[in-house]
Amino acid sequence: MAGNEEAASKLERTAIHEAAHAVVATMIHRGIVEEVFISDSPVDVAEIYDELNSAVHGLTGGVRFRKIPTTVFENGLISYSGFFAECEHVYRSGGNLEVLLPQLREQASHDIDRYHALLVSEHLTEADIRNVVIDIGSALKHYFDSGVWEAVTIVADALLARGRLAGDEVLELLADFP
């Protein structure tokens, strides 16, 4: 039974992670999400799934975006939103965030490391990158405290029930979301 609980917990974390990417991206550009999915086992996808539209294989979840221009900072908000949502979930569930933080960071490394590489390619120094990440964290904290967390849980619940949502379904779920 513990294995089933662990698998359910992993799937729930994946749903929260991917829902956060979808919600924050929708907040930035309504209609940018083409599709979001989760899977209880790694899958290879022929199409491009992730917040920076890079090909990744062996995914347990992902978001496919329409080609709508975003700024580097907006990409950061989208990239970090999954990690932030997982941390928020642990915190709101009464878990020990300090103990789990390294594991959560490792799980989100594909998002965080690619965004870091994007900032390096923009010729930012490590000090500048730290400041950008601090600004992203502050912005996400504000957004999550102002209704994004509730929207993430709505989309995550739908993902857990259906496994995959088209962009229009995400918009329907977020009809009352600014």
Residue pairs with C-beta under 8 A, 6 or more apart in sequence:
7 40
10 40
10 60
11 38
11 40
11 60
11 160
12 156
12 160
13 86
13 89
13 107
14 38
14 39
14 60
14 61
15 38
15 61
15 156
15 157
15 159
15 160
16 82
16 85
16 86
16 89
16 152
16 153
16 156
17 61
17 82
17 83
17 85
17 86
17 107
17 108
18 36
18 37
18 38
18 61
18 62
18 63
18 82
18 156
18 159
19 36
19 85
19 152
19 153
19 154
19 155
19 156
19 159
20 81
20 82
20 84
20 85
20 86
20 148
20 152
21 36
21 51
21 63
21 78
21 81
21 82
22 33
22 36
22 63
22 155
22 165
22 170
23 81
23 148
23 151
23 152
23 155
23 170
23 174
23 177
24 77
24 78
24 81
24 140
24 143
24 148
25 32
25 33
25 51
25 63
25 65
25 78
25 81
26 32
26 33
26 170
26 171
26 174
26 177
27 143
27 148
27 177
27 178
28 70
28 74
28 77
28 78
29 68
29 70
29 74
30 171
31 66
31 68
31 167
31 171
32 65
32 66
32 68
32 70
32 167
33 63
33 64
33 65
33 66
33 167
33 170
33 171
34 64
34 65
34 66
34 166
34 167
35 49
35 63
35 64
35 164
35 165
35 166
35 167
36 61
36 62
36 63
36 64
36 155
36 159
36 164
36 165
36 170
37 49
37 61
37 62
37 159
37 163
37 164
37 165
38 60
38 61
38 159
38 160
38 163
38 164
39 59
39 60
39 61
39 163
40 60
41 60
42 58
42 59
42 60
43 58
43 59
43 60
44 57
44 58
44 59
45 57
45 59
45 62
47 64
48 54
48 55
48 64
49 56
49 59
49 62
49 63
49 64
50 56
50 59
50 62
50 63
50 110
50 111
50 114
51 63
51 65
51 75
51 78
51 79
51 82
51 111
52 75
52 79
52 114
52 115
52 118
53 64
53 65
53 67
54 114
56 62
56 110
61 159
66 167
70 78
72 118
72 119
72 122
73 132
73 135
73 136
75 115
75 118
76 115
76 119
76 132
76 133
76 136
77 136
77 139
77 140
77 143
79 111
79 112
79 114
79 115
80 111
80 112
80 115
80 133
80 136
80 137
80 140
81 140
82 108
82 111
83 104
83 105
83 107
83 108
83 111
83 112
84 137
84 140
84 141
84 144
85 144
85 149
85 152
86 104
86 107
86 108
87 97
87 101
87 104
88 144
88 149
90 96
90 97
90 100
90 104
91 97
92 149
105 112
116 129
119 128
119 129
119 132
120 129
124 132
140 148
144 152
147 177
147 178
151 173
151 174
151 177
154 173
154 174
155 165
155 170
155 173
155 174
158 165
158 169
158 173
159 165
165 173
